[in-house]
Protein backbone atom coordinates (compact mmCIF):
# COMPACT_ATOMS: atom_id res chain seq x y z
CA UNK A 1 0.00 0.00 0.00
CA UNK A 2 1.20 3.53 -0.67
CA UNK A 3 2.48 5.39 2.39
CA UNK A 4 0.07 8.27 1.75
CA UNK A 5 -2.91 5.91 1.91
CA UNK A 6 -1.72 4.42 5.20
CA UNK A 7 -1.19 7.89 6.68
CA UNK A 8 -4.65 8.97 5.55
CA UNK A 9 -6.26 5.89 7.12
CA UNK A 10 -4.39 6.42 10.39
CA UNK A 11 -5.38 10.07 10.48
CA UNK A 12 -9.02 9.14 9.85
CA UNK A 13 -8.96 6.52 12.62
CA UNK A 14 -7.40 8.96 15.08
CA UNK A 15 -10.04 11.55 14.27
CA UNK A 16 -12.81 8.95 14.59
CA UNK A 17 -11.64 7.83 18.06
CA UNK A 18 -11.19 11.44 19.16
CA UNK A 19 -14.76 12.29 18.20
CA UNK A 20 -16.21 9.10 19.71
CA UNK A 21 -14.36 9.15 23.02
CA UNK A 22 -13.47 12.79 23.67
CA UNK A 23 -16.25 14.91 22.21
CA UNK A 24 -19.31 12.77 22.89
CA UNK A 25 -20.77 12.87 26.38
CA UNK A 26 -20.63 9.51 28.22
CA UNK A 27 -24.43 9.47 28.53
CA UNK A 28 -24.81 9.47 24.75
CA UNK A 29 -22.69 6.33 24.35
CA UNK A 30 -25.06 4.07 26.26
CA UNK A 31 -28.83 3.90 26.24
CA UNK A 32 -29.80 2.73 29.74
CA UNK A 33 -33.49 2.25 28.97
CA UNK A 34 -34.83 -1.29 29.20
CA UNK A 35 -37.71 -0.85 26.76
CA UNK A 36 -37.50 -3.22 23.80
CA UNK A 37 -34.22 -4.83 24.84
CA UNK A 38 -32.98 -8.26 25.84
CA UNK A 39 -34.58 -7.81 29.26
CA UNK A 40 -37.95 -8.98 27.92
CA UNK A 41 -36.55 -12.42 27.00
CA UNK A 42 -35.92 -15.58 28.99
CA UNK A 43 -33.38 -18.40 28.74
CA UNK A 44 -33.41 -21.98 29.88
CA UNK A 45 -30.77 -22.88 32.45
CA UNK A 46 -28.79 -26.12 32.50
CA UNK A 47 -31.23 -27.64 34.98
CA UNK A 48 -34.22 -26.77 32.77
CA UNK A 49 -35.74 -23.83 34.63
CA UNK A 50 -36.36 -20.46 33.00
CA UNK A 51 -34.50 -17.32 33.99
CA UNK A 52 -35.57 -13.85 32.89
CA UNK A 53 -32.92 -11.47 31.60
CA UNK A 54 -34.92 -8.75 33.34
CA UNK A 55 -33.56 -10.12 36.62
CA UNK A 56 -30.15 -8.84 35.54
CA UNK A 57 -31.18 -5.29 34.56
CA UNK A 58 -28.66 -2.76 35.87
CA UNK A 59 -26.01 -5.42 36.52
CA UNK A 60 -22.87 -6.21 34.59
CA UNK A 61 -23.07 -9.63 32.98
CA UNK A 62 -20.86 -11.59 30.58
CA UNK A 63 -22.42 -13.63 27.77
CA UNK A 64 -20.34 -16.51 26.48
CA UNK A 65 -21.52 -17.97 23.20
CA UNK A 66 -20.41 -21.59 22.96
CA UNK A 67 -21.26 -23.43 19.78
CA UNK A 68 -20.39 -26.93 18.66
CA UNK A 69 -20.68 -28.58 15.31
C-alpha positions in Angstrom: 0.0 0.0 0.0 1.2 3.5 -0.7 2.5 5.4 2.4 0.1 8.3 1.7 -2.9 5.9 1.9 -1.7 4.4 5.2 -1.2 7.9 6.7 -4.6 9.0 5.5 -6.3 5.9 7.1 -4.4 6.4 10.4 -5.4 10.1 10.5 -9.0 9.1 9.9 -9.0 6.5 12.6 -7.4 9.0 15.1 -10.0 11.6 14.3 -12.8 9.0 14.6 -11.6 7.8 18.1 -11.2 11.4 19.2 -14.8 12.3 18.2 -16.2 9.1 19.7 -14.4 9.2 23.0 -13.5 12.8 23.7 -16.3 14.9 22.2 -19.3 12.8 22.9 -20.8 12.9 26.4 -20.6 9.5 28.2 -24.4 9.5 28.5 -24.8 9.5 24.7 -22.7 6.3 24.3 -25.1 4.1 26.3 -28.8 3.9 26.2 -29.8 2.7 29.7 -33.5 2.3 29.0 -34.8 -1.3 29.2 -37.7 -0.9 26.8 -37.5 -3.2 23.8 -34.2 -4.8 24.8 -33.0 -8.3 25.8 -34.6 -7.8 29.3 -37.9 -9.0 27.9 -36.5 -12.4 27.0 -35.9 -15.6 29.0 -33.4 -18.4 28.7 -33.4 -22.0 29.9 -30.8 -22.9 32.4 -28.8 -26.1 32.5 -31.2 -27.6 35.0 -34.2 -26.8 32.8 -35.7 -23.8 34.6 -36.4 -20.5 33.0 -34.5 -17.3 34.0 -35.6 -13.8 32.9 -32.9 -11.5 31.6 -34.9 -8.7 33.3 -33.6 -10.1 36.6 -30.2 -8.8 35.5 -31.2 -5.3 34.6 -28.7 -2.8 35.9 -26.0 -5.4 36.5 -22.9 -6.2 34.6 -23.1 -9.6 33.0 -20.9 -11.6 30.6 -22.4 -13.6 27.8 -20.3 -16.5 26.5 -21.5 -18.0 23.2 -20.4 -21.6 23.0 -21.3 -23.4 19.8 -20.4 -26.9 18.7 -20.7 -28.6 15.3 
